[in-house]
Amino acid sequence: MALDRRVPGSPDGLPSADVTSLSHDGRGVARVEGKIVFIDDALPGERVRYRPGKRRRAYNTGAVVDVLTPSPRRVTAKCRYFGTCGGCTLQHLDPQAQLDIKQDQLIENLEKIGKTTPETVLPALHGPSWGYRRKARLGVRFVPKKGGVLVGFRERRKSFVTPLQDCEVLDPQISVLLPSLSDLIAGLSCPARIPQIEVAAGDNATALVFRHLDPMTDQDLKRLSRWGEEHRVQVFLQPGDLDSVYPLSPQNPEPLYYRLDEYGIDIEFCPTDFIQINREINRALVTAVVTLLELSATDHVLDLFCGLGNFTLPIARCAAEVTGCEGNRVLIERAKHNAERNECNNARFICADLDSEQSGEVLAQQQYNKLLLDPPRTGAIQVAKKLPQCDLERIVCVSCNPATLARDTEVIVNVHGFRLAAAGVVDMFPHTQHVESIAVYERR
Ligand SMILES: C[S@@+](CC[C@H](N)C(=O)[O-])C[C@H]1O[C@@H](n2cnc3c(N)ncnc32)[C@H](O)[C@@H]1O
């Protein structure tokens, strides 16, 4: 049996292990002397030699030094920062294998937590696996010892920032800006007081929001505006909370939007708003949701956690009427504006906290026969518990967390008597450990 400590006779005295599965954060899982070891960069089916890391009561950690028997599904990571940058953890696994593993995680969660098996496993929705990310928050650190201003994603499980000159998963229009960002910030009066930059690419323009903890000087403002003009991007400043965000250059920028061609809909958004980060997959997901809801011109649909109306407005094109509900008042106002802009007169919006008693009131306000849920990671347990006894024929849920999806499924199926007709994964975040999925429930 392999030992999780220095092993006499082994090169460097390092232990080796057989990896049996992948953890939810993308690490290889092995059992050594009866104890679980999470090994960075190891894949299921591999035998690896590893450097032991932390020793905890319930598990140990380690990092691969040599892959002694590689998985046939191992590939060379495309990104030069792979291993350091915490943005992607699965680049060493071929994209189809990533999806297979995510699908296994989804089904396992549904079986273990949800105590249900989907009657049909939907084929994975997938799209381009590089250059897909149109929204990101970049960390900024001023570290003179490391050469000045570092801009990039956080290192794996650390608070350090990986300085990036490019990023393979970011939209190329954003990635191309990376090399000049550190020089730009280094030339400002307060480089140590800019903790992050939020970037968002619409179909029409790219915007950057610079969070700053100290006031900017006139010189700083000129420098930022000039940089924005040179790179043809919109520059926003954020001196305080989200309400403080304002455009610097141009002063009246054209609103960012993305188009959902199939429905003739443009969704306008502000650079700090929630949008689905993968343009292509979002289009496919909207179509999948509309199809799985089996919409007809007589349907009354409730879209909970509706955000800017990403699903609500396409649904409006295919149903008698739709109500979108969301907890963020600013997004509700934007959703109403989007409905007007796209002439969706059968869409209405209400603001409510769906994690509270209010969810029952929203569900009881009107009779709906179809329901869409797209909750945050915490899921939609209050909604699941308060589903009305009748009326609802069909529910579709889009989820970014298989564990909460499974928990909510247990209630929808075992308490309310729906069938889990189908479930499948959606490749929203290729190369990362994040699992997006979709589930369809039908009244038994
Ligand atoms: C995963 S996003 C989905 C947004 C939208 N469906 C889309 O496709 O762009 C989840 C949404 O739930 C909203 N939300 C989070 N917690 C909420 C709560 N307790 N009550 C109502 N909405 C909430 C967020 O503001 C966010 O817009």
PDBQT file of the ligand as one rigid body, heavy atoms in Angstrom, charges set to zero:
ROOT
HETATM    1  C1  LIG A 501     -28.146  32.675 -11.871  1.00  0.00    +0.000 C 
HETATM    2  S1  LIG A 501     -28.773  34.319 -11.890  1.00  0.00    +0.000 S 
HETATM    3  C2  LIG A 501     -29.950  34.170 -13.188  1.00  0.00    +0.000 C 
HETATM    4  C3  LIG A 501     -30.380  35.432 -13.861  1.00  0.00    +0.000 C 
HETATM    5  C4  LIG A 501     -31.172  35.295 -15.146  1.00  0.00    +0.000 C 
HETATM    6  N1  LIG A 501     -32.112  34.204 -15.124  1.00  0.00    +0.000 N 
HETATM    7  C5  LIG A 501     -30.241  35.161 -16.343  1.00  0.00    +0.000 C 
HETATM    8  O1  LIG A 501     -30.308  34.136 -17.045  1.00  0.00    +0.000 OA
HETATM    9  O2  LIG A 501     -29.476  36.094 -16.615  1.00  0.00    +0.000 OA
HETATM   10  C6  LIG A 501     -29.676  34.344 -10.417  1.00  0.00    +0.000 C 
HETATM   11  C7  LIG A 501     -30.492  35.575 -10.173  1.00  0.00    +0.000 C 
HETATM   12  O3  LIG A 501     -31.159  35.427  -8.916  1.00  0.00    +0.000 OA
HETATM   13  C8  LIG A 501     -31.207  36.655  -8.253  1.00  0.00    +0.000 C 
HETATM   14  N2  LIG A 501     -31.359  36.374  -6.817  1.00  0.00    +0.000 N 
HETATM   15  C9  LIG A 501     -30.413  35.954  -5.949  1.00  0.00    +0.000 A 
HETATM   16  N3  LIG A 501     -30.946  35.771  -4.725  1.00  0.00    +0.000 NA
HETATM   17  C10 LIG A 501     -32.261  36.071  -4.821  1.00  0.00    +0.000 A 
HETATM   18  C11 LIG A 501     -33.339  36.084  -3.899  1.00  0.00    +0.000 A 
HETATM   19  N4  LIG A 501     -33.158  35.728  -2.618  1.00  0.00    +0.000 N 
HETATM   20  N5  LIG A 501     -34.546  36.463  -4.330  1.00  0.00    +0.000 NA
HETATM   21  C12 LIG A 501     -34.745  36.813  -5.634  1.00  0.00    +0.000 A 
HETATM   22  N6  LIG A 501     -33.753  36.821  -6.550  1.00  0.00    +0.000 NA
HETATM   23  C13 LIG A 501     -32.529  36.470  -6.155  1.00  0.00    +0.000 A 
HETATM   24  C14 LIG A 501     -29.898  37.342  -8.627  1.00  0.00    +0.000 C 
HETATM   25  O4  LIG A 501     -30.026  38.749  -8.493  1.00  0.00    +0.000 OA
HETATM   26  C15 LIG A 501     -29.698  36.876 -10.067  1.00  0.00    +0.000 C 
HETATM   27  O5  LIG A 501     -30.245  37.796 -10.969  1.00  0.00    +0.000 OA
ENDROOT
TORSDOF 0
